[in-house]
Amino acid sequence: MKKIIYLITLLMLIFGDAYAQNLKNLSTIDPEEHKIISSDRADGRYVSSRGVVQYMMRNIQPQLAFNPKFSKEEFKEWQTEVRTKIEELMRFPEVPPQPLPKLLSKKKRDGYTLEKWEIYPQPGSVVPFLMLIPDGISAENPAPAVLSFCGSTRTKESTAGVDELNPLFLKEKHYDNNRMAMFYAENGFVSVVLDNPGIGETSDLEKYGRAPAYDRDTFSRYLLDMGWSYLGLSAFQGQQIFKWMKSLDFIDNSRIAISGHSLGTEPLMVLAVLNPDIHAIVFNDFMCRTIKRATVETKPTETGVRPAANWLGHCVPGLWNWFDYPDIVASLAPRPLILTEGGAVADLDLIKYAYKIMDGEENISIYHYPKYQDPKNRLHDYEFIPEGLDMDEYFQYVNVDVPNHYFKSEVAVPWLKNIFNVVP
Amino acid sequence: MKKIIYLITLLMLIFGDAYAQNLKNLSTIDPEEHKIISSDRADGRYVSSRGVVQYMMRNIQPQLAFNPKFSKEEFKEWQTEVRTKIEELMRFPEVPPQPLPKLLSKKKRDGYTLEKWEIYPQPGSVVPFLMLIPDGISAENPAPAVLSFCGSTRTKESTAGVDELNPLFLKEKHYDNNRMAMFYAENGFVSVVLDNPGIGETSDLEKYGRAPAYDRDTFSRYLLDMGWSYLGLSAFQGQQIFKWMKSLDFIDNSRIAISGHSLGTEPLMVLAVLNPDIHAIVFNDFMCRTIKRATVETKPTETGVRPAANWLGHCVPGLWNWFDYPDIVASLAPRPLILTEGGAVADLDLIKYAYKIMDGEENISIYHYPKYQDPKNRLHDYEFIPEGLDMDEYFQYVNVDVPNHYFKSEVAVPWLKNIFNVVP
């Protein structure tokens, strides 16, 4: 049977390609010719709705953008405004009292204990999470802690380095590198990790065959219709866990960090902004302006399709009116922050500038992808990013080495140990 | 060459089907078994995020739902609240003064003149539209008017019964029936029609080959990120045209109607709510609760995929917190209203009840699809709509005869002529 499937697949690839080739001959466009969305009218107005939206995107001025001319006092006022606005945009629900989190199981592993818990963030909801507790800590000898947010479709189990609950959840690529929560535990941190909504244990029917291809679009959309968002849900669940972590006597509340890989950097930003008592932030993704990215990625395929927006879980309605990611991260100054996968150098320098204003220059560390760590290898530092790019071209402008996107424990963990004075 | 394509297509269909069949054998589920999203926990809580969202959808209570116990005074207060909230949700931009609309061309046709205009609703934007002006009208002899909103991917040209600007824009199915704007002109109305955003003349690269398959998801998404929405944009463009129509001396401002087919019923609802000086409303689609529909359409395919949400242009973030479509339409009482394609009878009766409260029972007309006009043929009137349906099953519950979804000129036009005292 398997051979037949392979044969059919092969035939489909061959015929499919020929078929696509023929379709292409029927109607293709020159991507170069159409890569910039432009108007041929004397008044510059757009008849195409896509053009009108592009015009709006080019001209949007986020009202709470970071201003490098801020005095320290102005910065603090602005920081509060950012916090208030993020709180508003996240629309965390007011919930009646819920049961306390419950310990489900515990298991000794080398150097730490793995506990599985569940928390009840809102009516109808239970969120499982893992807590890895290093040996030898207690109320008398509390440890620093890290709350970790996984990459997009990576489970809490793989992030903690334990077996998947279902073999279908496994993603082999960079599996070892992405055991973020495990690395923290091995290095003396109480390490807590939850799933992104809809992933792994929190998925729906995907465990019956489709995982790790998850449908998060449908419920993300319904959340929007209900005035919420995927990020709001994700951050809210993290927030409830963070609050609970602070109640544990073996955690040193003056040393709680947050760590996010890839998609996980989004709830990370939200929680870091909302909670000044998060004392260090590990941001493991490249830094860029999402508005700019959406505005420049306009180069169509030969069949006339421009790059799609990222998936709906990234959408927080109206966020672009207020700030972009570099502004949000700049507002964290002067709290200890590491960015481990570089990004647009102009934006990174802007964030550094915020730390300078707040006298926290020693609190920010920035690493690039190894490939781009040497400025000589960066092709477009400080270059204006033009419209008309496809995704790959855009990534070149912001120094992203796509195949090597993984949790950079080698820089993140030593940095965090140093910040929190964890003796090896 | 064409023969080769056909051959390849045929082979792909054969092999593709065999391939899908094999995949199916590898991992399929029983749709019946999983059609209801349920929790197997004693506390009824959901681990799956899709389950949590389902729980929220089941329990949402729109704050401005129509209450059939309203007194006339309470109804009027509520009606104002609905208007204020719709205004808030639509987020029409404040724009600096724009140039006046411009006449581009005019052409005499049998019984009326076809004019093409363009309007400048906001900076960067120009929106073309058609106006059909019946013979013999003037400032001394003004005519009633109708502003029409097309079905989803139907152009203003086809809706006005004129040649497509590009043969690719043509949709043959129900072409004749959907010439809504033409029918109104032929019957003595000044008839104005614009494209839905991103369709036909307002599309992007689709004219080079993909039309009538349009990409509206990407720009709809960016509109959300900017705090707006596809419906907001669409309604705003219609609103600017409506305002301008009122300035024309050959239009009788006491007899302006609005007419929408399918997707067009959404901007129709918005404009009708916002403008009490729209004097009659032709709603050409079935009526239902979108929240309920999303909540019951949960039956997965054999490969474990539940029905997707409708496309992103339908999303107005937070709308579900306030009302559903039947509430919005109920708020139009007692203005003349016709619903031409029935829908959920309980919801239609609720709307009728609003008209009763407002002493406008003679102002509302409801027609079902011909197939369901006789109540004997309606399978599920007043029946509770259970969760676990696929789209086709849902349509049975709300009396939708999908293949016959088109503009019902045969009931809409005579009704409107009667309302506005138009002599044949």
Contacts between the chains, C-beta under 8 A, distances in Angstrom:
chain1	res1	chain2	res2	distance
A	1	B	22	7.1
A	1	B	25	7.8
A	4	B	22	6.9
A	5	B	19	7.1
A	5	B	22	5.0
A	5	B	23	7.8
A	8	B	15	5.4
A	8	B	18	5.9
A	8	B	19	4.6
A	8	B	22	7.0
A	9	B	19	6.8
A	11	B	11	7.7
A	11	B	15	5.5
A	12	B	12	6.8
A	12	B	15	5.7
A	12	B	16	6.6
A	12	B	19	6.2
A	15	B	8	5.3
A	15	B	11	5.4
A	15	B	12	5.7
A	15	B	15	7.1
A	16	B	12	6.6
A	18	B	8	5.8
A	19	B	5	7.1
A	19	B	8	4.6
A	19	B	9	6.8
A	19	B	12	6.2
A	22	B	1	7.1
A	22	B	4	6.8
A	22	B	5	4.9
A	22	B	8	7.0
A	23	B	5	7.8
A	25	B	1	7.8
A	26	B	209	7.4
A	27	B	208	6.4
A	27	B	209	3.1
A	27	B	210	7.9
A	28	B	209	7.3
A	29	B	205	6.5
A	29	B	208	4.8
A	29	B	209	7.1
A	34	B	205	5.9
A	34	B	208	7.9
A	37	B	204	7.4
A	41	B	126	7.1
A	43	B	126	7.5
A	44	B	124	7.3
A	45	B	120	6.6
A	45	B	124	5.9
A	45	B	125	5.9
A	45	B	126	4.1
A	46	B	124	5.9
A	46	B	125	6.2
A	46	B	126	6.9
A	47	B	126	5.6
A	47	B	127	7.7
A	47	B	128	6.4
A	47	B	201	6.1
A	47	B	202	5.9
A	48	B	198	7.5
A	48	B	202	5.8
A	48	B	203	6.2
A	48	B	204	4.8
A	49	B	197	3.8
A	49	B	198	4.3
A	49	B	202	4.9
A	49	B	203	7.6
A	49	B	204	7.7
A	49	B	216	7.7
A	49	B	219	6.1
A	49	B	233	7.1
A	50	B	198	6.5
A	50	B	203	7.7
A	50	B	204	3.9
A	50	B	215	7.9
A	50	B	218	7.5
A	50	B	219	4.9
A	51	B	124	7.7
A	51	B	204	7.1
A	52	B	122	7.7
A	52	B	124	5.7
A	52	B	125	4.4
A	52	B	197	7.9
A	52	B	233	7.7
A	53	B	219	4.2
A	53	B	222	5.3
A	53	B	223	6.1
A	55	B	123	7.3
A	55	B	124	3.3
A	55	B	125	7.2
A	56	B	124	6.9
A	56	B	222	7.9
A	56	B	226	6.1
A	57	B	222	6.0
A	57	B	226	7.2
A	59	B	123	7.8
A	59	B	124	7.5
A	60	B	226	6.2
A	120	B	45	6.7
A	122	B	52	7.7
A	123	B	55	7.3
A	123	B	59	7.8
A	124	B	44	7.3
A	124	B	45	5.9
A	124	B	46	5.9
A	124	B	51	7.6
A	124	B	52	5.7
A	124	B	55	3.3
A	124	B	56	6.9
A	124	B	59	7.5
A	125	B	45	5.9
A	125	B	46	6.2
A	125	B	52	4.4
A	125	B	55	7.2
A	126	B	41	7.1
A	126	B	43	7.5
A	126	B	45	4.1
A	126	B	46	6.9
A	126	B	47	5.6
A	127	B	47	7.8
A	128	B	47	6.4
A	197	B	49	3.8
A	197	B	52	7.9
A	198	B	48	7.5
A	198	B	49	4.3
A	198	B	50	6.5
A	201	B	47	6.1
A	202	B	47	5.9
A	202	B	48	5.8
A	202	B	49	4.9
A	203	B	48	6.2
A	203	B	49	7.6
A	203	B	50	7.7
A	204	B	37	7.4
A	204	B	48	4.8
A	204	B	49	7.7
A	204	B	50	3.9
A	204	B	51	7.1
A	204	B	306	7.2
A	205	B	29	6.5
A	205	B	34	5.9
A	205	B	300	5.7
A	205	B	304	3.9
A	205	B	305	7.7
A	205	B	306	7.2
A	206	B	304	6.8
A	208	B	27	6.5
A	208	B	29	4.8
A	208	B	34	7.9
A	208	B	304	5.1
A	209	B	26	7.4
A	209	B	27	3.1
A	209	B	28	7.3
A	209	B	29	7.1
A	209	B	303	6.7
A	209	B	304	5.6
A	210	B	27	7.9
A	210	B	303	6.8
A	210	B	304	5.4
A	210	B	305	7.3
A	215	B	50	7.9
A	215	B	305	6.4
A	215	B	306	7.2
A	215	B	308	7.8
A	216	B	49	7.7
A	217	B	308	6.9
A	217	B	309	7.4
A	218	B	50	7.5
A	218	B	306	6.5
A	218	B	307	7.8
A	218	B	308	5.4
A	218	B	309	5.2
A	219	B	49	6.1
A	219	B	50	4.9
A	219	B	53	4.2
A	221	B	309	4.0
A	221	B	312	7.2
A	221	B	315	6.4
A	222	B	53	5.3
A	222	B	56	7.9
A	222	B	57	6.1
A	222	B	294	6.0
A	222	B	309	6.4
A	223	B	53	6.1
A	224	B	224	7.2
A	224	B	315	5.5
A	224	B	317	4.9
A	225	B	290	7.9
A	225	B	291	7.8
A	225	B	294	7.4
A	225	B	309	7.9
A	225	B	315	6.0
A	225	B	316	7.6
A	225	B	317	7.1
A	225	B	318	7.6
A	225	B	319	6.4
A	225	B	320	4.7
A	226	B	56	6.1
A	226	B	57	7.2
A	226	B	60	6.2
A	226	B	318	7.2
A	226	B	320	5.1
A	226	B	321	6.4
A	227	B	317	6.0
A	227	B	318	3.2
A	227	B	320	7.3
A	227	B	321	4.9
A	233	B	49	7.1
A	233	B	52	7.8
A	290	B	225	7.9
A	291	B	225	7.7
A	294	B	222	5.9
A	294	B	225	7.4
A	300	B	205	5.7
A	303	B	209	6.7
A	303	B	210	6.8
A	304	B	205	4.0
A	304	B	206	6.8
A	304	B	208	5.1
A	304	B	209	5.6
A	304	B	210	5.4
A	305	B	205	7.7
A	305	B	210	7.3
A	305	B	215	6.5
A	306	B	204	7.2
A	306	B	205	7.1
A	306	B	215	7.2
A	306	B	218	6.5
A	307	B	218	7.8
A	308	B	215	7.8
A	308	B	217	6.9
A	308	B	218	5.4
A	309	B	217	7.4
A	309	B	218	5.2
A	309	B	221	4.0
A	309	B	222	6.4
A	309	B	225	7.9
A	312	B	221	7.2
A	312	B	312	7.5
A	315	B	221	6.4
A	315	B	224	5.5
A	315	B	225	6.1
A	316	B	225	7.6
A	317	B	224	4.9
A	317	B	225	7.1
A	317	B	227	6.0
A	317	B	317	4.1
A	317	B	318	7.9
A	318	B	225	7.6
A	318	B	226	7.2
A	318	B	227	3.2
A	318	B	317	7.9
A	319	B	225	6.4
A	320	B	225	4.7
A	320	B	226	5.0
A	320	B	227	7.2
A	321	B	226	6.4
A	321	B	227	4.9
